[in-house]
Amino acid sequence: APALLVAKHDGSWRMVVDYKKLNNITIKDNHPLPNMEQAIPVLGGGYKFFSKLDMKSGFWQIPIKEEDKYKTTFNTPDGLYE
């Protein structure tokens, strides 16, 4: 998958990887997690707070099966990275 730099609104840069080809061959989840609009009404009125999961740097925290790591490989002018 190609990696490229994209300018952010504050002028800094973010590296992004284009996984469109991988997405096209990925098996879709038949039982996806509900989105927020679906989940909140189910929680009911008894809840006083709602917490969120901070996904900043989530790629360091989500394990990938060893046999699937090659699928996350991306390329730059300096070479391939997993």
VOMITOR-525827 format. One record per residue: residue number from 0; residue in one letter; y, x, z of N, C-alpha, C, O in turn. Coordinates in Angstrom, 3 decimals. Layout:
VOMITOR-525827
atom k:NUM | r:a | nv:Y | nu:X | nw:Z | cav:Y | cau:X | caw:Z | cv:Y | cu:X | cw:Z | ov:Y | ou:X | ow:Z $
...
END
This chain:
VOMITOR-525827
atom k:0 | r:a | nv:-1.181 | nu:0.852 | nw:0.000 | cav:0.000 | cau:0.000 | caw:0.000 | cv:1.239 | cu:0.893 | cw:0.000 | ov:1.285 | ou:1.882 | ow:0.732 $
atom k:1 | r:p | nv:2.230 | nu:0.563 | nw:-0.800 | cav:3.438 | cau:1.382 | caw:-0.847 | cv:4.319 | cu:1.185 | cw:0.389 | ov:4.469 | ou:0.070 | ow:0.889 $
atom k:2 | r:a | nv:4.892 | nu:2.272 | nw:0.865 | cav:5.841 | cau:2.232 | caw:1.978 | cv:7.223 | cu:2.545 | cw:1.429 | ov:7.373 | ou:3.394 | ow:0.551 $
atom k:3 | r:l | nv:8.227 | nu:1.860 | nw:1.948 | cav:9.601 | cau:2.118 | caw:1.515 | cv:10.561 | cu:1.883 | cw:2.660 | ov:10.214 | ou:1.253 | ow:3.660 $
atom k:4 | r:l | nv:11.773 | nu:2.396 | nw:2.505 | cav:12.809 | cau:2.224 | caw:3.515 | cv:13.728 | cu:1.089 | cw:3.100 | ov:14.120 | ou:0.978 | ow:1.938 $
atom k:5 | r:v | nv:14.066 | nu:0.247 | nw:4.071 | cav:14.953 | cau:-0.887 | caw:3.834 | cv:16.113 | cu:-0.770 | cw:4.809 | ov:15.910 | ou:-0.514 | ow:5.996 $
atom k:6 | r:a | nv:17.337 | nu:-0.957 | nw:4.306 | cav:18.521 | cau:-0.880 | caw:5.158 | cv:18.603 | cu:-2.112 | cw:6.055 | ov:18.411 | ou:-3.240 | ow:5.601 $
atom k:7 | r:k | nv:18.892 | nu:-1.880 | nw:7.336 | cav:19.092 | cau:-2.978 | caw:8.274 | cv:20.575 | cu:-3.326 | cw:8.294 | ov:21.398 | ou:-2.574 | ow:7.771 $
atom k:8 | r:h | nv:20.919 | nu:-4.463 | nw:8.897 | cav:22.312 | cau:-4.914 | caw:8.918 | cv:23.241 | cu:-3.928 | cw:9.621 | ov:24.419 | ou:-3.835 | ow:9.277 $
atom k:9 | r:d | nv:22.720 | nu:-3.191 | nw:10.602 | cav:23.571 | cau:-2.252 | caw:11.338 | cv:23.699 | cu:-0.894 | cw:10.643 | ov:24.315 | ou:0.023 | ow:11.185 $
atom k:10 | r:g | nv:23.121 | nu:-0.762 | nw:9.449 | cav:23.223 | cau:0.483 | caw:8.691 | cv:22.062 | cu:1.438 | cw:8.912 | ov:21.925 | ou:2.415 | ow:8.176 $
atom k:11 | r:s | nv:21.226 | nu:1.181 | nw:9.906 | cav:20.061 | cau:2.038 | caw:10.127 | cv:18.958 | cu:1.641 | cw:9.148 | ov:19.090 | ou:0.667 | ow:8.406 $
atom k:12 | r:w | nv:17.879 | nu:2.401 | nw:9.158 | cav:16.798 | cau:2.179 | caw:8.200 | cv:15.526 | cu:1.761 | cw:8.908 | ov:15.276 | ou:2.162 | ow:10.045 $
atom k:13 | r:r | nv:14.731 | nu:0.964 | nw:8.240 | cav:13.430 | cau:0.539 | caw:8.749 | cv:12.384 | cu:0.804 | cw:7.677 | ov:12.574 | ou:0.455 | ow:6.511 $
atom k:14 | r:m | nv:11.269 | nu:1.430 | nw:8.082 | cav:10.182 | cau:1.630 | caw:7.138 | cv:9.348 | cu:0.353 | cw:7.083 | ov:8.961 | ou:-0.186 | ow:8.119 $
atom k:15 | r:v | nv:9.078 | nu:-0.119 | nw:5.889 | cav:8.237 | cau:-1.301 | caw:5.699 | cv:7.102 | cu:-0.943 | cw:4.753 | ov:7.234 | ou:-0.047 | ow:3.919 $
atom k:16 | r:v | nv:5.995 | nu:-1.645 | nw:4.887 | cav:4.835 | cau:-1.429 | caw:4.029 | cv:4.544 | cu:-2.738 | cw:3.307 | ov:4.493 | ou:-3.798 | ow:3.932 $
atom k:17 | r:d | nv:4.355 | nu:-2.667 | nw:2.000 | cav:4.097 | cau:-3.850 | caw:1.182 | cv:2.589 | cu:-4.103 | cw:1.109 | ov:1.880 | ou:-3.451 | ow:0.342 $
atom k:18 | r:y | nv:2.111 | nu:-5.050 | nw:1.908 | cav:0.683 | cau:-5.371 | caw:1.960 | cv:0.337 | cu:-6.605 | cw:1.130 | ov:-0.635 | ou:-7.292 | ow:1.442 $
atom k:19 | r:k | nv:1.108 | nu:-6.904 | nw:0.080 | cav:0.840 | cau:-8.099 | caw:-0.730 | cv:-0.567 | cu:-8.081 | cw:-1.326 | ov:-1.242 | ou:-9.110 | ow:-1.323 $
atom k:20 | r:k | nv:-1.019 | nu:-6.945 | nw:-1.831 | cav:-2.359 | cau:-6.883 | caw:-2.434 | cv:-3.442 | cu:-7.131 | cw:-1.385 | ov:-4.425 | ou:-7.818 | ow:-1.664 $
atom k:21 | r:l | nv:-3.271 | nu:-6.581 | nw:-0.186 | cav:-4.232 | cau:-6.832 | caw:0.890 | cv:-4.208 | cu:-8.303 | cw:1.290 | ov:-5.259 | ou:-8.904 | ow:1.511 $
atom k:22 | r:n | nv:-3.020 | nu:-8.882 | nw:1.383 | cav:-2.915 | cau:-10.296 | caw:1.747 | cv:-3.629 | cu:-11.185 | cw:0.735 | ov:-4.207 | ou:-12.206 | ow:1.108 $
atom k:23 | r:n | nv:-3.594 | nu:-10.806 | nw:-0.539 | cav:-4.231 | cau:-11.618 | caw:-1.578 | cv:-5.754 | cu:-11.672 | cw:-1.449 | ov:-6.376 | ou:-12.634 | ow:-1.901 $
atom k:24 | r:i | nv:-6.364 | nu:-10.649 | nw:-0.835 | cav:-7.825 | cau:-10.633 | caw:-0.712 | cv:-8.299 | cu:-10.898 | cw:0.720 | ov:-9.499 | ou:-10.864 | ow:0.990 $
atom k:25 | r:t | nv:-7.369 | nu:-11.159 | nw:1.631 | cav:-7.719 | cau:-11.426 | caw:3.018 | cv:-8.297 | cu:-12.829 | cw:3.159 | ov:-7.774 | ou:-13.785 | ow:2.585 $
atom k:26 | r:i | nv:-9.369 | nu:-12.944 | nw:3.919 | cav:-9.970 | cau:-14.251 | caw:4.187 | cv:-9.058 | cu:-15.009 | cw:5.146 | ov:-8.710 | ou:-14.506 | ow:6.214 $
atom k:27 | r:k | nv:-8.681 | nu:-16.204 | nw:4.760 | cav:-7.757 | cau:-17.009 | caw:5.558 | cv:-8.436 | cu:-17.502 | cw:6.833 | ov:-9.639 | ou:-17.766 | ow:6.843 $
atom k:28 | r:d | nv:-7.652 | nu:-17.626 | nw:7.912 | cav:-8.134 | cau:-18.107 | caw:9.203 | cv:-8.238 | cu:-19.632 | cw:9.157 | ov:-7.235 | ou:-20.316 | ow:8.953 $
atom k:29 | r:n | nv:-9.437 | nu:-20.164 | nw:9.344 | cav:-9.628 | cau:-21.615 | caw:9.324 | cv:-9.097 | cu:-22.301 | cw:10.574 | ov:-8.894 | ou:-23.516 | ow:10.576 $
atom k:30 | r:h | nv:-8.872 | nu:-21.539 | nw:11.629 | cav:-8.382 | cau:-22.100 | caw:12.886 | cv:-7.193 | cu:-21.268 | cw:13.374 | ov:-7.303 | ou:-20.571 | ow:14.383 $
atom k:31 | r:p | nv:-6.066 | nu:-21.331 | nw:12.674 | cav:-4.917 | cau:-20.518 | caw:13.080 | cv:-4.318 | cu:-21.011 | cw:14.397 | ov:-4.496 | ou:-22.167 | ow:14.783 $
atom k:32 | r:l | nv:-3.608 | nu:-20.115 | nw:15.074 | cav:-2.911 | cau:-20.501 | caw:16.296 | cv:-1.804 | cu:-21.486 | cw:15.941 | ov:-1.205 | ou:-21.369 | ow:14.872 $
atom k:33 | r:p | nv:-1.518 | nu:-22.448 | nw:16.805 | cav:-0.444 | cau:-23.394 | caw:16.505 | cv:0.915 | cu:-22.704 | cw:16.556 | ov:1.105 | ou:-21.734 | ow:17.289 $
atom k:34 | r:n | nv:1.859 | nu:-23.221 | nw:15.763 | cav:3.212 | cau:-22.675 | caw:15.846 | cv:3.921 | cu:-23.305 | cw:17.043 | ov:3.382 | ou:-24.211 | ow:17.678 $
atom k:35 | r:m | nv:5.113 | nu:-22.832 | nw:17.350 | cav:5.815 | cau:-23.276 | caw:18.546 | cv:6.083 | cu:-24.786 | cw:18.523 | ov:5.978 | ou:-25.449 | ow:19.555 $
atom k:36 | r:e | nv:6.427 | nu:-25.326 | nw:17.356 | cav:6.717 | cau:-26.755 | caw:17.265 | cv:5.489 | cu:-27.601 | cw:17.608 | ov:5.622 | ou:-28.716 | ow:18.111 $
atom k:37 | r:q | nv:4.297 | nu:-27.069 | nw:17.336 | cav:3.064 | cau:-27.782 | caw:17.668 | cv:2.659 | cu:-27.567 | cw:19.126 | ov:2.099 | ou:-28.468 | ow:19.750 $
atom k:38 | r:a | nv:2.934 | nu:-26.395 | nw:19.668 | cav:2.445 | cau:-26.038 | caw:20.999 | cv:3.279 | cu:-26.627 | cw:22.134 | ov:2.715 | ou:-27.067 | ow:23.136 $
atom k:39 | r:i | nv:4.590 | nu:-26.647 | nw:22.005 | cav:5.445 | cau:-27.075 | caw:23.116 | cv:5.186 | cu:-28.526 | cw:23.529 | ov:5.087 | ou:-28.788 | ow:24.727 $
atom k:40 | r:p | nv:5.069 | nu:-29.488 | nw:22.595 | cav:4.795 | cau:-30.863 | caw:23.042 | cv:3.471 | cu:-30.996 | cw:23.803 | ov:3.343 | ou:-31.851 | ow:24.679 $
atom k:41 | r:v | nv:2.503 | nu:-30.167 | nw:23.476 | cav:1.204 | cau:-30.225 | caw:24.148 | cv:1.314 | cu:-29.735 | cw:25.591 | ov:0.542 | ou:-30.162 | ow:26.450 $
atom k:42 | r:l | nv:2.271 | nu:-28.839 | nw:25.864 | cav:2.426 | cau:-28.291 | caw:27.208 | cv:2.842 | cu:-29.359 | cw:28.206 | ov:2.516 | ou:-29.252 | ow:29.388 $
atom k:43 | r:g | nv:3.546 | nu:-30.375 | nw:27.764 | cav:3.964 | cau:-31.449 | caw:28.651 | cv:5.219 | cu:-31.105 | cw:29.418 | ov:5.790 | ou:-30.028 | ow:29.243 $
atom k:44 | r:g | nv:5.646 | nu:-32.017 | nw:30.266 | cav:6.906 | cau:-31.854 | caw:30.988 | cv:6.780 | cu:-31.102 | cw:32.291 | ov:7.797 | ou:-30.849 | ow:32.937 $
atom k:45 | r:g | nv:5.583 | nu:-30.730 | nw:32.710 | cav:5.402 | cau:-30.096 | caw:34.002 | cv:5.754 | cu:-28.621 | cw:34.049 | ov:5.742 | ou:-28.019 | ow:35.122 $
atom k:46 | r:y | nv:6.064 | nu:-28.038 | nw:32.918 | cav:6.351 | cau:-26.606 | caw:32.881 | cv:7.844 | cu:-26.359 | cw:32.992 | ov:8.640 | ou:-27.004 | ow:32.309 $
atom k:47 | r:k | nv:8.219 | nu:-25.428 | nw:33.851 | cav:9.630 | cau:-25.124 | caw:34.090 | cv:10.107 | cu:-23.912 | cw:33.306 | ov:11.312 | ou:-23.674 | ow:33.219 $
atom k:48 | r:f | nv:9.197 | nu:-23.146 | nw:32.740 | cav:9.596 | cau:-21.948 | caw:32.009 | cv:8.642 | cu:-21.725 | cw:30.848 | ov:7.553 | ou:-22.296 | ow:30.786 $
atom k:49 | r:f | nv:9.079 | nu:-20.894 | nw:29.950 | cav:8.267 | cau:-20.540 | caw:28.784 | cv:8.402 | cu:-19.041 | cw:28.593 | ov:9.518 | ou:-18.537 | ow:28.470 $
atom k:50 | r:s | nv:7.301 | nu:-18.324 | nw:28.567 | cav:7.365 | cau:-16.878 | caw:28.369 | cv:7.042 | cu:-16.546 | cw:26.925 | ov:6.443 | ou:-17.350 | ow:26.211 $
atom k:51 | r:k | nv:7.439 | nu:-15.362 | nw:26.503 | cav:7.152 | cau:-14.931 | caw:25.140 | cv:6.524 | cu:-13.549 | cw:25.179 | ov:6.725 | ou:-12.791 | ow:26.127 $
atom k:52 | r:l | nv:5.773 | nu:-13.235 | nw:24.157 | cav:5.133 | cau:-11.936 | caw:24.040 | cv:6.049 | cu:-11.027 | cw:23.240 | ov:6.444 | ou:-11.368 | ow:22.125 $
atom k:53 | r:d | nv:6.383 | nu:-9.897 | nw:23.788 | cav:7.248 | cau:-8.943 | caw:23.099 | cv:6.401 | cu:-8.128 | cw:22.137 | ov:5.584 | ou:-7.313 | ow:22.566 $
atom k:54 | r:m | nv:6.588 | nu:-8.338 | nw:20.848 | cav:5.777 | cau:-7.652 | caw:19.844 | cv:6.435 | cu:-6.373 | cw:19.326 | ov:5.968 | ou:-5.790 | ow:18.347 $
atom k:55 | r:k | nv:7.517 | nu:-5.934 | nw:19.976 | cav:8.133 | cau:-4.678 | caw:19.552 | cv:7.092 | cu:-3.573 | cw:19.678 | ov:6.466 | ou:-3.423 | ow:20.728 $
atom k:56 | r:s | nv:6.911 | nu:-2.826 | nw:18.648 | cav:5.915 | cau:-1.755 | caw:18.595 | cv:4.497 | cu:-2.285 | cw:18.775 | ov:3.625 | ou:-1.574 | ow:19.275 $
atom k:57 | r:g | nv:4.269 | nu:-3.512 | nw:18.374 | cav:2.952 | cau:-4.125 | caw:18.520 | cv:1.856 | cu:-3.394 | cw:17.772 | ov:0.686 | ou:-3.470 | ow:18.149 $
atom k:58 | r:f | nv:2.227 | nu:-2.677 | nw:16.703 | cav:1.210 | cau:-1.958 | caw:15.936 | cv:0.554 | cu:-0.865 | cw:16.756 | ov:-0.529 | ou:-0.404 | ow:16.397 $
atom k:59 | r:w | nv:1.178 | nu:-0.432 | nw:17.852 | cav:0.559 | cau:0.559 | caw:18.734 | cv:-0.406 | cu:-0.113 | cw:19.705 | ov:-1.203 | ou:0.575 | ow:20.344 $
atom k:60 | r:q | nv:-0.357 | nu:-1.428 | nw:19.831 | cav:-1.085 | cau:-2.124 | caw:20.878 | cv:-2.238 | cu:-2.976 | cw:20.376 | ov:-3.093 | ou:-3.365 | ow:21.173 $
atom k:61 | r:i | nv:-2.294 | nu:-3.277 | nw:19.107 | cav:-3.323 | cau:-4.166 | caw:18.581 | cv:-4.445 | cu:-3.324 | cw:17.983 | ov:-4.239 | ou:-2.659 | ow:16.968 $
atom k:62 | r:p | nv:-5.635 | nu:-3.341 | nw:18.598 | cav:-6.726 | cau:-2.516 | caw:18.073 | cv:-7.245 | cu:-3.043 | cw:16.733 | ov:-7.270 | ou:-4.250 | ow:16.492 $
atom k:63 | r:i | nv:-7.652 | nu:-2.126 | nw:15.881 | cav:-8.220 | cau:-2.461 | caw:14.578 | cv:-9.628 | cu:-1.884 | cw:14.539 | ov:-9.846 | ou:-0.745 | ow:14.951 $
atom k:64 | r:k | nv:-10.581 | nu:-2.665 | nw:14.046 | cav:-11.947 | cau:-2.167 | caw:13.929 | cv:-11.956 | cu:-0.912 | cw:13.067 | ov:-11.243 | ou:-0.827 | ow:12.067 $
atom k:65 | r:e | nv:-12.768 | nu:0.056 | nw:13.466 | cav:-12.841 | cau:1.331 | caw:12.745 | cv:-13.123 | cu:1.113 | cw:11.261 | ov:-12.524 | ou:1.777 | ow:10.415 $
atom k:66 | r:e | nv:-14.031 | nu:0.189 | nw:10.937 | cav:-14.391 | cau:-0.037 | caw:9.531 | cv:-13.286 | cu:-0.743 | cw:8.735 | ov:-13.387 | ou:-0.846 | ow:7.513 $
atom k:67 | r:d | nv:-12.239 | nu:-1.230 | nw:9.403 | cav:-11.134 | cau:-1.903 | caw:8.710 | cv:-9.870 | cu:-1.051 | cw:8.618 | ov:-8.910 | ou:-1.455 | ow:7.962 $
atom k:68 | r:k | nv:-9.849 | nu:0.114 | nw:9.258 | cav:-8.633 | cau:0.928 | caw:9.287 | cv:-8.173 | cu:1.367 | cw:7.902 | ov:-6.972 | ou:1.491 | ow:7.661 $
atom k:69 | r:y | nv:-9.110 | nu:1.601 | nw:6.994 | cav:-8.716 | cau:2.040 | caw:5.653 | cv:-7.849 | cu:0.992 | cw:4.956 | ov:-7.062 | ou:1.327 | ow:4.071 $
atom k:70 | r:k | nv:-7.989 | nu:-0.267 | nw:5.349 | cav:-7.210 | cau:-1.341 | caw:4.733 | cv:-5.730 | cu:-1.250 | cw:5.076 | ov:-4.892 | ou:-1.806 | ow:4.365 $
atom k:71 | r:t | nv:-5.403 | nu:-0.553 | nw:6.162 | cav:-4.004 | cau:-0.441 | caw:6.578 | cv:-3.333 | cu:0.823 | cw:6.049 | ov:-2.183 | ou:1.100 | ow:6.387 $
atom k:72 | r:t | nv:-4.037 | nu:1.585 | nw:5.230 | cav:-3.480 | cau:2.816 | caw:4.673 | cv:-2.258 | cu:2.512 | cw:3.822 | ov:-2.249 | ou:1.551 | ow:3.053 $
atom k:73 | r:f | nv:-1.227 | nu:3.337 | nw:3.965 | cav:-0.052 | cau:3.203 | caw:3.104 | cv:0.301 | cu:4.565 | cw:2.545 | ov:-0.044 | ou:5.597 | ow:3.121 $
atom k:74 | r:n | nv:0.996 | nu:4.559 | nw:1.410 | cav:1.328 | cau:5.832 | caw:0.773 | cv:2.830 | cu:6.050 | cw:0.721 | ov:3.618 | ou:5.115 | ow:0.580 $
atom k:75 | r:t | nv:3.195 | nu:7.320 | nw:0.840 | cav:4.580 | cau:7.779 | caw:0.735 | cv:4.567 | cu:8.995 | cw:-0.183 | ov:3.496 | ou:9.467 | ow:-0.564 $
atom k:76 | r:p | nv:5.733 | nu:9.507 | nw:-0.542 | cav:5.747 | cau:10.736 | caw:-1.341 | cv:5.071 | cu:11.913 | cw:-0.634 | ov:4.671 | ou:12.877 | ow:-1.286 $
atom k:77 | r:d | nv:4.938 | nu:11.842 | nw:0.701 | cav:4.306 | cau:12.918 | caw:1.467 | cv:2.799 | cu:12.758 | cw:1.610 | ov:2.140 | ou:13.659 | ow:2.129 $
atom k:78 | r:g | nv:2.236 | nu:11.642 | nw:1.167 | cav:0.793 | cau:11.456 | caw:1.250 | cv:0.398 | cu:10.096 | cw:1.785 | ov:1.225 | ou:9.194 | ow:1.920 $
atom k:79 | r:l | nv:-0.908 | nu:9.967 | nw:2.093 | cav:-1.462 | cau:8.721 | caw:2.611 | cv:-1.513 | cu:8.754 | cw:4.132 | ov:-1.762 | ou:9.803 | ow:4.727 $
atom k:80 | r:y | nv:-1.276 | nu:7.607 | nw:4.761 | cav:-1.313 | cau:7.487 | caw:6.219 | cv:-2.111 | cu:6.255 | cw:6.604 | ov:-2.022 | ou:5.215 | ow:5.951 $
atom k:81 | r:e | nv:-2.904 | nu:6.380 | nw:7.685 | cav:-3.642 | cau:5.237 | caw:8.235 | cv:-3.012 | cu:4.831 | cw:9.532 | ov:-3.472 | ou:3.886 | ow:10.173 $
END
